Each structure stands twice: as C-alpha cells, then as structure tokens.
Amino acid sequence: MTSSSTSSVAAAIGSTSTIIAPTKPTGHHILKIDGYSRTKAMFAAACSITTAIDPVPSYTLTSTIRSFHGSSDSSKEWIFPQFISHDDLEKSEHLKGDRFAVRCDVTLLKGIVEVRAEPVVVPSMSVPDSDIHCHLARLLSTGEGVDATLKVGGETFAAHRCVLAARSPVLKNALYIRRLAAGGCVDVDDMDATAFRAFLQFLYTDTLMEMNSADVPAMAQQLIVAADKYKVERLKLVCEDK
C-alpha cells in the first residue's frame, strides 16, 4: 500500500484553498504482518481492510493532506475504510505463508499557506419603473405626428390613430375599418370636452388626470358611460372604484 499526499484547490467561492511550497521530504515504512489468520479471526472479518466496492487494482490509495493541529476529533483518524477485501487478499500473491507486508510512503509538505477566498458580492442592478406612459403623455401634449381629429362639443382634439385604435376597438372601427381619411374628424357627442380630455389622457397613459374631489362623481359617471361605449374595460373599473 502506498500513501502519498495530494493537494486540491476548492472551486467554490468562499471555501478554503491550500498553496504548497515545492520542498517535499519523503520517506516510507514497511509494516509486516505475521499471522494474518489470527488477525482475521480476532477482528471477525471487520472492515479494517475490507471494502464494500471493488478494490483498486493496484491496491494503492492516496490520502488527502494531513495537518498536525492536535485535534482529538475522531473523524480525522488516518484510515482507509475501503482498500482490499479478505477474499481478494487471500487469493492474491501478496499473502504468503500467512504473512503480508504493507508499505507506507509519506511525503512531508513544508510551507503550507492557507488562503481563504472571500465571496465576491455583485451589486444588484436596480431596474427603474416603466415610464412609457410619460412618453405617450408627452406625445399627446406636443401633438407631434398626430393624424386624427376628434370633435367634442365644439372643441377639437388632435390624436394619433394607432394609439386610439390600440386602446379602443370602437375607435379602431371608426378610424380604420371605416377608412376615415387622414386628418378626418370623428364626432363625439356622448360627453363634454372636460370628460373627453380625461378620457383621452387615460387612453394614452392608463391613468386618470388630477381633478377636484367635488368634480369626481360627475366626471366618473361620464367616463363610465364612455368606457362602456368605447370598450375600455379598465377605465370602467377604475371609475367604478372611485
């Protein structure tokens, strides 16, 4: 049996790795067992030199690095619980005349430095809230690219066909299916200009405009009627919640 030490560097961040200096004094010891049958009977075929799996063909195992810390922890005993079975040993050429020998090679590693890698904390990126409604509100207020006009109680409102059609199937029908000419006017006769302004803002921003508390009931009633007519379901639910 040959026992030589190897080093390993842990891959996981936060675990301890070991750096080993090149100086490696070595030596070996040969342990001769005379009276194997008596040893076997005394341990009653215990697992001192047995294995639950197929033995290593060369019967050579390599230990991990051993540190001399004077620990009394029994879990750090220097043993090989899986090496060679009794049957394999007895059938091999290594057992002769009820005797066999075990050679232990030892390598002493000097200059061992323990390095602890600290986990790297990656700052999380803060994703801002969506502001598309701000861009659409600006598009409505500036009138840039407008291609539709809506007339409400003598007052006209400029808007964008694509936005109105995306938000209301009824307006989509009026603007596209009926093939209203670009710049053509759609008459709205079921609400006043103030209510329509709030209705138009909701179509662009999905939010209601600020209004005086005293005006909310009457405005909400008009918007509920408009939401029902133009099939803007969310506006209806928002107004009913008011």
C-alpha angles and dihedrals in degrees: 000000000000121000117190129163125243132187130227133190115216114237099204117092111247096029125113121259128189130224115202127204117229096246108105118171109193138194142157141218128204116213113198118203113203114186102028093172091058090048091050093050093046093055092038093227092307120170097263090115101006133104136205091212136045110298122244106269094232093041087230122133131181121216129215120251112290120212121201102228097140091241119169092204106133090208088072096062113137101242140133105218091182116048120110133345123236091243094052092046092049092050094047131088090244094079110070126163091352088302136108137164133224121206118204117196114198127193118193113211117206130195098032111177120192114216121189115203113211118218115260112237111213111202112238117242115240111224112207121230118267113276100182089117089062091054093048091047089053090049090054095045095048094044091220112165096001114165105170136062127205122195119210122175095331094315122104128215125198117216145156119266095214093055095047092046092048092052102040128033089200093056089044089057092049095047104037115012091049086045096230108195118252108274091018119145128245115203116222113192104163100079140027125258094260093053091045091052089055090045092052093048090052090052090055102037106020088232135097121246120247113269140169114274090236091059096048100086096051093040093048091052092054092046092050089055091047093046090052093048096045095038097242097149099178092054089053092053092047092051093046088053089057 
